[in-house]
Amino acid sequence: MSALPVLNGGSKAAGGARSSRSRGRKTKEPSMIGRRERLEIAVLSGPAILMFLAFVIFPVIMAAYYGFFKWKGYGVPTDFVGLKNYVTILTDPEFHAVLGHNAIILVASLLLQGPIALLLALLLNKKMRGQSVIRVLIFIPYVISEVIAGTAWSLLLQTQGGVNRLLQDIGLGNLANDWISNPKIAMWTLMGILTWKYVGFAVIIFLAGMQGIPTELMEAARVDGASYWQIQRRITIPLLGPTIRMWAFLSIIGSLQLFDLVYIIWGQYVASTAGTSTMATYMVVNGRLAGNFGYGNAVAVVVFIISLIIALLYQRFVLRRDTEGALTGGTR
């Protein structure tokens, strides 16, 4: 046996040992966090965790606790009813109806606001005269208080309000309608108001996302002869995907929690007959206004669980591709 194989074997063994040590070091790197780094993480994240526990988790736990009682809202709850409130909610046809209204609002918000906002963002991303003014005008409805916007629309949409008067003045009096109370069009009235109110927010988010798209890609496509809309369809919209998915997530959560505009414009009684009531208005009407705070807390817990399930499913199947790199540093 010559010495060369031995040396080669030895070098291979040494190389293997080095590689195994190297692998060992690589596998240990993520867990090698020093005491100072642990202290920094605790100091930086500790206040946020405490705030989250105090103002999110603790109220949810207390709401779940009060949901087991028939409680008037003051004093210590003593009339324990177990799961009766939750059973009543899940078997109540009125709750099934408001759940359906929230589902319609959720889907319609995505289908209406998304394409309109994307089209406006693509147009406003081009250099044009008055670009800044148009952006501000589109964003103004979003910064107007829901109380002011709801009050204004409730006055304009009355049967003798400004909208019907305008239709009559321009010769379209046959289109005048009871925009708020007619159950056949009340939901579309609500969707029109929501689109007017929140499309500006989506436009601003999309425009911010477009600023992160490298202009070299568009210039190269333009040199290759691609038209403006081909560039938007092949480059801008695909690269805007993470921004669109994040906006959709915010829109979904907002649709599940919708309360203020519906309650201000339709009120506690008209909303249910017009078909625009939501889970939040159901909670207020059957909880606080009915003097049954235990039932209202149970509704709040059910709404929280529904929102949490939808958020987790969206995070798992839609947002995972966008957040995986941010959470893991891009390593697999």
C-alpha positions as CSV (number, residue, x, y, z in Angstrom):
1,M,0.0,0.0,0.0
2,S,1.6,3.3,-1.0
3,A,1.6,6.4,1.1
4,L,-0.4,8.4,-1.4
5,P,-3.8,6.8,-0.8
6,V,-3.1,7.1,2.9
7,L,-2.4,10.8,2.6
8,N,-5.4,11.2,0.3
9,G,-7.5,9.2,2.7
10,G,-6.1,11.3,5.5
11,S,-6.8,14.5,3.7
12,K,-10.3,13.4,2.8
13,A,-10.8,12.4,6.4
14,A,-9.5,15.8,7.5
15,G,-11.6,17.5,4.9
16,G,-14.6,15.5,6.1
17,A,-13.9,16.4,9.7
18,R,-13.6,20.1,8.7
19,S,-16.7,20.0,6.7
20,S,-18.6,18.2,9.5
21,R,-17.3,20.9,11.9
22,S,-18.3,23.5,9.5
23,R,-21.7,22.0,9.2
24,G,-21.9,21.8,12.9
25,R,-21.0,25.5,13.2
26,K,-23.6,26.4,10.6
27,T,-26.3,24.5,12.3
28,K,-25.4,26.1,15.7
29,E,-25.2,29.7,14.3
30,P,-28.9,30.6,14.6
31,S,-29.0,29.6,18.2
32,M,-25.7,31.3,19.1
33,I,-27.3,34.5,20.4
34,G,-25.3,36.2,23.1
35,R,-26.6,37.6,26.4
36,R,-26.4,41.1,25.1
37,E,-28.4,40.3,22.0
38,R,-31.1,38.6,24.2
39,L,-31.2,41.6,26.4
40,E,-31.6,43.9,23.4
41,I,-34.4,41.8,22.0
42,A,-36.2,41.8,25.4
43,V,-35.8,45.5,25.8
44,L,-37.0,46.4,22.3
45,S,-39.9,43.9,22.1
46,G,-40.9,43.8,25.8
47,P,-43.0,47.0,25.8
48,A,-44.8,46.0,22.6
49,I,-45.5,42.5,24.0
50,L,-46.9,43.9,27.2
51,M,-49.1,46.4,25.4
52,F,-50.4,43.6,23.1
53,L,-51.2,41.4,26.1
54,A,-52.8,44.2,28.1
55,F,-54.9,45.7,25.3
56,V,-55.6,42.8,23.0
57,I,-55.3,39.4,24.7
58,F,-56.6,40.4,28.1
59,P,-59.8,42.1,26.7
60,V,-60.5,39.0,24.6
61,I,-60.1,36.7,27.6
62,M,-62.4,39.0,29.6
63,A,-65.0,39.1,26.8
64,A,-64.9,35.3,26.6
65,Y,-65.5,35.2,30.4
66,Y,-68.4,37.6,30.4
67,G,-69.9,35.7,27.4
68,F,-70.7,32.9,29.8
69,F,-73.0,35.1,31.9
70,K,-76.3,36.9,31.5
71,W,-74.8,40.3,32.5
72,K,-76.4,43.8,32.6
73,G,-73.0,45.5,32.3
74,Y,-72.4,46.5,35.9
75,G,-71.4,44.7,39.0
76,V,-69.9,41.2,39.2
77,P,-71.6,38.8,36.8
78,T,-73.3,36.0,38.8
79,D,-76.0,34.6,36.4
80,F,-73.9,31.9,34.8
81,V,-75.5,30.5,31.6
82,G,-72.6,28.5,30.2
83,L,-72.5,28.2,26.4
84,K,-76.1,29.4,26.0
85,N,-75.1,32.8,24.5
86,Y,-72.8,31.2,22.0
87,V,-75.4,28.6,21.0
88,T,-78.0,31.4,20.5
89,I,-75.6,33.3,18.3
90,L,-74.7,30.4,16.1
91,T,-78.4,29.4,15.7
92,D,-79.8,32.9,15.3
93,P,-81.1,33.5,11.6
94,E,-80.4,37.2,12.1
95,F,-76.7,36.4,12.8
96,H,-76.6,34.2,9.7
97,A,-77.9,37.1,7.7
98,V,-75.3,39.6,9.0
99,L,-72.6,37.1,8.4
100,G,-73.8,36.9,4.7
101,H,-73.8,40.7,4.5
102,N,-70.2,40.8,5.7
103,A,-69.3,38.1,3.1
104,I,-70.9,40.2,0.3
105,I,-69.1,43.4,1.5
106,L,-65.8,41.5,1.7
107,V,-66.0,40.1,-1.9
108,A,-67.5,43.2,-3.4
109,S,-64.8,45.4,-1.8
110,L,-62.1,43.4,-3.4
111,L,-63.8,43.2,-6.8
112,L,-64.7,46.9,-6.9
113,Q,-62.0,48.8,-5.1
114,G,-59.0,46.7,-6.3
115,P,-59.4,47.1,-10.1
116,I,-60.5,50.8,-9.8
117,A,-57.6,51.6,-7.5
118,L,-55.1,49.7,-9.7
119,L,-56.3,51.5,-12.8
120,L,-56.1,54.9,-11.1
121,A,-52.6,54.1,-9.7
122,L,-51.3,53.1,-13.2
123,L,-52.7,56.4,-14.6
124,L,-51.3,58.5,-11.8
125,N,-47.9,56.8,-12.0
126,K,-47.4,58.6,-15.4
127,K,-46.1,62.1,-15.5
128,M,-48.9,64.5,-16.2
129,R,-49.9,68.0,-15.3
130,G,-51.8,68.3,-12.0
131,Q,-50.6,64.8,-10.9
132,S,-50.1,65.8,-7.2
133,V,-53.5,67.6,-7.0
134,I,-55.3,64.6,-8.4
135,R,-53.6,62.3,-5.9
136,V,-54.7,64.6,-3.0
137,L,-58.3,64.8,-4.3
138,I,-58.5,61.0,-4.5
139,F,-57.1,60.6,-1.0
140,I,-59.3,63.2,0.7
141,P,-62.3,60.9,1.3
142,Y,-60.1,58.5,3.2
143,V,-59.0,61.2,5.7
144,I,-62.6,62.5,6.3
145,S,-64.0,61.2,9.5
146,E,-66.5,58.4,9.2
147,V,-69.0,60.4,11.2
148,I,-68.8,63.3,8.9
149,A,-68.9,61.2,5.8
150,G,-71.8,59.1,7.1
151,T,-73.8,62.1,8.1
152,A,-73.3,63.8,4.7
153,W,-74.3,60.7,2.7
154,S,-77.3,60.0,4.9
155,L,-78.6,63.5,4.0
156,L,-77.7,63.3,0.3
157,L,-79.3,59.9,-0.1
158,Q,-82.7,60.7,1.4
159,T,-85.7,60.5,-0.9
160,Q,-85.8,64.3,-0.9
161,G,-82.0,64.6,-0.7
162,G,-79.4,66.1,-3.0
163,V,-78.8,62.9,-5.1
164,N,-82.5,62.6,-6.2
165,R,-82.8,66.3,-6.8
166,L,-79.7,66.2,-9.0
167,L,-81.1,63.3,-11.0
168,Q,-84.3,65.2,-11.6
169,D,-82.5,68.4,-12.6
170,I,-80.5,66.6,-15.3
171,G,-83.5,64.8,-16.7
172,L,-82.9,61.4,-15.0
173,G,-85.7,61.6,-12.5
174,N,-86.8,58.1,-13.3
175,L,-83.6,56.9,-11.6
176,A,-84.5,58.6,-8.3
177,N,-84.9,56.0,-5.6
178,D,-84.9,55.4,-1.9
179,W,-81.2,54.7,-1.8
180,I,-81.1,53.9,1.9
181,S,-84.3,51.9,2.8
182,N,-84.9,49.9,-0.4
183,P,-83.4,46.5,0.3
184,K,-82.9,45.8,-3.4
185,I,-80.3,48.6,-3.8
186,A,-79.2,49.4,-0.2
187,M,-76.3,47.1,-0.4
188,W,-75.1,48.6,-3.6
189,T,-75.5,52.1,-2.0
190,L,-73.3,50.9,0.8
191,M,-70.7,49.5,-1.6
192,G,-70.6,52.8,-3.6
193,I,-70.0,54.7,-0.4
194,L,-67.3,52.3,0.8
195,T,-65.6,52.5,-2.7
196,W,-65.7,56.3,-2.6
197,K,-64.3,56.3,1.0
198,Y,-61.5,53.8,0.7
199,V,-60.3,53.6,-2.9
200,G,-57.9,56.5,-2.3
201,F,-56.1,54.5,0.4
202,A,-55.6,51.6,-2.0
203,V,-54.3,54.0,-4.7
204,I,-51.7,55.4,-2.3
205,I,-50.6,51.9,-1.4
206,F,-50.3,50.9,-5.0
207,L,-48.4,54.0,-6.0
208,A,-45.9,53.4,-3.1
209,G,-45.4,49.9,-4.3
210,M,-44.8,51.1,-7.9
211,Q,-42.0,53.3,-6.7
212,G,-40.0,50.2,-5.7
213,I,-40.2,48.6,-9.2
214,P,-36.8,49.1,-11.0
215,T,-37.2,51.5,-14.0
216,E,-34.5,49.6,-15.9
217,L,-37.0,46.8,-16.5
218,M,-39.5,49.1,-18.1
219,E,-36.9,50.9,-20.1
220,A,-35.6,47.6,-21.5
221,A,-39.1,46.5,-22.4
222,R,-39.7,49.8,-24.1
223,V,-36.5,49.5,-26.1
224,D,-37.8,46.0,-27.2
225,G,-40.9,47.6,-28.5
226,A,-43.4,46.9,-25.8
227,S,-46.4,49.2,-25.5
228,Y,-47.4,51.1,-22.3
229,W,-50.1,48.6,-21.4
230,Q,-47.9,45.6,-22.2
231,I,-45.3,46.9,-19.8
232,Q,-48.0,47.4,-17.1
233,R,-49.4,43.9,-17.7
234,R,-46.2,42.0,-18.0
235,I,-43.9,43.9,-15.5
236,T,-45.7,46.4,-13.2
237,I,-48.7,44.4,-12.1
238,P,-46.8,41.1,-11.5
239,L,-44.1,42.9,-9.4
240,L,-46.9,44.8,-7.6
241,G,-48.2,41.4,-6.4
242,P,-47.0,41.6,-2.7
243,T,-48.4,45.1,-2.4
244,I,-51.8,44.0,-3.8
245,R,-51.9,41.0,-1.5
246,M,-51.2,43.1,1.5
247,W,-53.9,45.6,0.6
248,A,-56.4,42.8,0.1
249,F,-55.6,41.5,3.6
250,L,-56.3,45.0,5.1
251,S,-59.5,45.2,3.0
252,I,-60.7,41.8,4.2
253,I,-60.1,42.7,7.9
254,G,-61.8,46.0,7.4
255,S,-64.8,44.4,5.8
256,L,-65.2,42.0,8.7
257,Q,-65.1,44.8,11.2
258,L,-67.3,47.3,9.3
259,F,-69.5,49.2,11.7
260,D,-69.4,53.0,11.8
261,L,-70.7,54.0,8.3
262,V,-73.5,51.4,8.4
263,Y,-74.6,52.5,11.9
264,I,-74.5,56.2,11.1
265,I,-76.3,56.0,7.7
266,W,-78.7,53.2,8.3
267,G,-79.1,53.3,12.1
268,Q,-79.9,50.3,14.4
269,Y,-83.4,49.5,12.8
270,V,-83.1,50.3,9.1
271,A,-79.8,48.4,8.7
272,S,-81.5,45.0,9.4
273,T,-84.5,45.7,7.1
274,A,-82.5,47.2,4.3
275,G,-80.0,44.3,4.4
276,T,-76.9,46.2,5.3
277,S,-76.4,45.2,8.9
278,T,-73.0,43.7,9.8
279,M,-71.7,41.5,12.6
280,A,-70.5,44.6,14.5
281,T,-73.9,46.3,14.3
282,Y,-75.5,43.1,15.4
283,M,-73.2,43.0,18.4
284,V,-74.1,46.6,19.4
285,V,-77.9,46.2,18.8
286,N,-78.2,42.9,20.6
287,G,-75.6,43.6,23.3
288,R,-75.3,47.2,24.5
289,L,-78.6,48.6,23.2
290,A,-80.5,45.5,24.5
291,G,-78.9,45.8,27.9
292,N,-77.5,42.2,27.6
293,F,-73.7,42.8,27.8
294,G,-73.0,39.1,28.3
295,Y,-74.5,38.3,24.9
296,G,-72.7,41.2,23.3
297,N,-69.4,40.0,24.7
298,A,-70.1,36.5,23.3
299,V,-70.8,38.1,19.8
300,A,-67.5,39.9,20.1
301,V,-65.7,36.7,20.8
302,V,-67.3,35.0,17.8
303,V,-66.4,37.9,15.5
304,F,-62.8,37.7,16.8
305,I,-62.6,34.0,16.1
306,I,-64.0,34.4,12.6
307,S,-61.6,37.2,11.8
308,L,-58.7,35.2,13.4
309,I,-59.4,32.1,11.3
310,I,-59.7,34.1,8.1
311,A,-56.5,36.0,8.9
312,L,-54.5,32.8,9.6
313,L,-55.8,31.1,6.5
314,Y,-54.8,34.2,4.4
315,Q,-51.4,34.3,6.1
316,R,-50.9,30.6,5.5
317,F,-51.9,30.4,1.8
318,V,-51.5,33.9,0.4
319,L,-49.1,36.0,2.4
320,R,-46.6,33.3,3.3
321,R,-44.7,33.8,0.0
322,D,-44.3,37.5,0.8
323,T,-43.4,37.3,4.5
324,E,-41.3,34.1,4.5
325,G,-38.1,35.9,3.4
326,A,-38.7,38.8,5.9
327,L,-39.2,36.4,8.8
328,T,-36.4,34.0,8.0
329,G,-33.9,36.3,6.4
330,G,-34.3,34.6,3.1
331,T,-32.7,31.3,4.3
332,R,-34.3,27.9,3.9
